[in-house]
Amino acid sequence: MKQYILVLLPLPLSRIFTYEVSSDAFHLAQIGIRVAVPFGKNKIQTGIVVGYTDDVPTEYEVKSIEFFLDEEPIITIEQLKLWKWISQYYMCSMGQVMKAALPKSFLLESETTLVLKEDSIYSQEDLTDNEFLIVEALENKAVLKIEDIMSITERKTVMPIINNLIAKDILTLKEEVRERYKPKTENFVRLHENYANDNDLRTLLNTLERAPKQKDVILALFTLRAKYGDFIKRSVLIERSQSSSNTIKALLDKEILVQEAFRIDRVKSNKEKGSELKTLNTDQQKAIDNIKLGFENSKPVLLHGVTSSGKTEVYVRLILEELEKGNQVLYLLPEIALTTQLISRLQNYFKHKVLVYHSRYTTNERLETWNHILASKEPYVIIGARSAVLLPFSKLSLIIVDEEHESSFKQFDPAPRYNARDTAIVLGQLFNSRILLGSATPSLESYYNVKSSKYHLAQLKRRFNNVLMPEINMVDLKQKHRKKKMKGHFSDTLIAAIQECFENQEQVILFQNRRGYSPFMECNTCGHSPQCPRCDVSLTYHKYKGQLRCHYCGFHTAAPTQCASCTSNDLSTKGLGTEQVEQEFKELFPNHSILRMDLDTTRGKNSYQTIINQVENQEVDCLVGTQMLTKGLDFRNVALVGVLNADSMLNFPDFRSHERCFQLLTQVAGRSGRTNKRGKVLIQSYSPDHQILQQVSVYDYHTMYKQQVEDRYQFKYPPYYRMIKITFKAKDITRVQEAANWFYKGLQTLESVGQLLGPEFPAVARIRNQYLMNIFLKADKKHSIASIKNHINKVKSSFESIAPYRSVRCVIDVDPY
């Protein structure tokens, strides 16, 4: 009897596929288990069993599965429910959610290989030179990959040659399936059983008198056996005996030692007892009581606590309560840099109960963390960036979203374009978990939910130990330039404040929200500025590499010495980036050290930690960086924060620019004066009287919120309206315009639910040689968002069936901010 299962594939397809399973194997088909299935022409895909069916589809031939990959499910029922919600809310396929959620090591790779056909008969005269080379290689090596063929023939296009050999019935193609996951192993050694008794051992030591280094290894092995048992890690034995790999190899060759490779866990565990908790002050205890009141009312809680008010200690107490109950806690952070510093703090308290999951970890490390959470019944606090919300939790009782206002929680590309903060709230509802959002500068949407009684509010209005908030002063760049009191981009006021800090042996943070040396180069003769050949944007000058780089597509070229347009040598850089701040600082303060924290200096797995350690250990006097600096970092000796130019944030063409400017400046100001002494902040600007800067200077979040929500209501923006952005991409600008206009006409009936804007080119209208056009839909919240999305999907389905538009990619982004 044939039986059928429903299989979800990691593909951008809207449907779930039916596969046949033999009756004797059907009991293995548990929901959430991986299965290898044929898909397309000779391809193998990894799917997830998501259900069963008796209905056999007629539109395609139902194939049999290849084999099951797991004995137990790797996906939970709650995860599948969350994937379905993400798919429906963010208008993407469940397959795209699956691909984003699963570590890549879970997905089998299928690779095309070539083999000679059995009993194939051919004559050398019938073969071309390239065909002969391939056949000759296959006679010597049974299997070849496509790249092997390319190497043998020294050609990039080899499929015509391969197709000819297939047509001549000489070779055939096979799909080779291989597992991506590779367990981590380490070499251990032990004494050979030939030397188990004392007499044999005594004889051995006597024979090694002429090889003292080898004898030292054997003696060290016996010393270590008391601690580790029979098997000793090879690297530990080498270190203890002060020998080398060659010495160990010699003992292995003589069969005195035996070596075995053991699988080890990449998830490191610290079994030591945790540190004692800090004593909470009155404000923190009141905040905890208030948070629990919100939990009792089954509402998400927003903790609005000023910078350095001790929010982390509040989180620690709540985490401890859940761990003592045997539950899991998810602690979401917007940036890996924050994760790095917080791991150290939480491991001090919870030791082996801390697990970490983010993109800087290797895919094998992430897979082992995934399996650890899935299989272990122990309580854990799982710290991670955005993707950690997709892990296979089982006893999740508390979700903490720290720095909840951060845009880094939003995934922009590829799909699913989800917001981890909002997804965490839905995840909490699935598990009936408590949800705590924390920030010194809450997003307008979250604070609006407080005002609408959807969220409960808890507050920490004072810094820990009643330290005063940093004193914020504005520096008018117009006046400083007029009075010639600038040295590069540093005002005399900022220079004097930095000098005072150094005299007091204190540290400084400098903030400039743009990496590189300068945003662009310009010819002073003709005004030409080098542009990216693939994007409509100027190339950014990176001095430390001597390159011009595109921050959109990654294109780079050597920095020119003369103008490409008029050949003039009179070139200059315009604008300010972190590299230039670093260089000017070194010229102004040659006796003081500086580090830079931006995307260019933090690409390595441990680069964040290295920089953070150097600042924490006071090995560096100044840290300059981009918005990475604003995100909750805790440096105890920083007394001054300098903002080189606040105007670029104020004038950015985005409806959230004023809110984000307030958040960035308030957060970076909070890095100053985090111990007993009041810190100082200097913000340089050409518009020091701007209302946002004035609100920042007195920490007036409430006035900022009131003014911004009034503007949002007037101009139909969130939190009063929902936004959906539809982007069209293609290499042909005319085709993009035609496609966007066609789609717009299909949406015009939606104008009754809000406002339809576009189609229009964005500020950067071409990226990676693809032209972009956007349509924005603003929908009043009183209208059904489900019916609106349903209408958009119908229009998209019709759009994709039109042949001329198949070269145009349509991307839908729900809540695109």
Protein Blocks (a to p, Z undefined) as FASTA:
>chain_A
ZZddddddfbfbfbdcdddddfklmmmmcghiacdddehjhiacddddfbdcfbdcfkbc
cdddfbdcbfbdfbdfklmmmmmmmmmmnopafklmmmmmpcfklpccddddddddehia
cdfklpcfklmmmmmmmmmpmbacfklmmmmnopablmlmmmmmmmnomaccddddddfb
dcdddddddddfklmpmklmmmmmmmmmmmmmlmmmmmmmmmmmmmnombdcfklmmmmn
opafklmmmmmmnomaccddddddfbdcdfbdcdddddddfklmmmmmmmmmmmmnopac
dddddehilpmmmmmmmmmmmmmnopacddddfbfklmmmmmmmmmmmnmmmpccddfkb
cfklmmmmmmmmmmpmcdcdddddfklmmpccfblcbdcdehklbmklpcfbdcddddfk
lmmmmmmmmnopacddddfbdcfklmmmmmnomaccdddfbdehhiacdddddddfklmm
mnopaghjacfklmmmmmmmmmnopacddddfbecjbfbdcdfknopacddfkbccdddd
dfknopacdfknopacdddfbdfklopabdcdedjdfklmmmmmmmmmmmbccddddfkl
mmbmklmmmmmmmmmnopafbdcddfklmnopacfkbcbdcdfblklmmmpccfklmmmm
mmmmmmmmmmgopllbccddddddfblmbmklmmmmnopaklmmmmmmmmmmmnopafkb
ccdddddddfblklmmmmmmmmmmmmmmmmmnmccedjdddfblcgghiacddddddddf
kbcfklmmmmmmmmmmmmmmpmklmmpccdddehiZZ
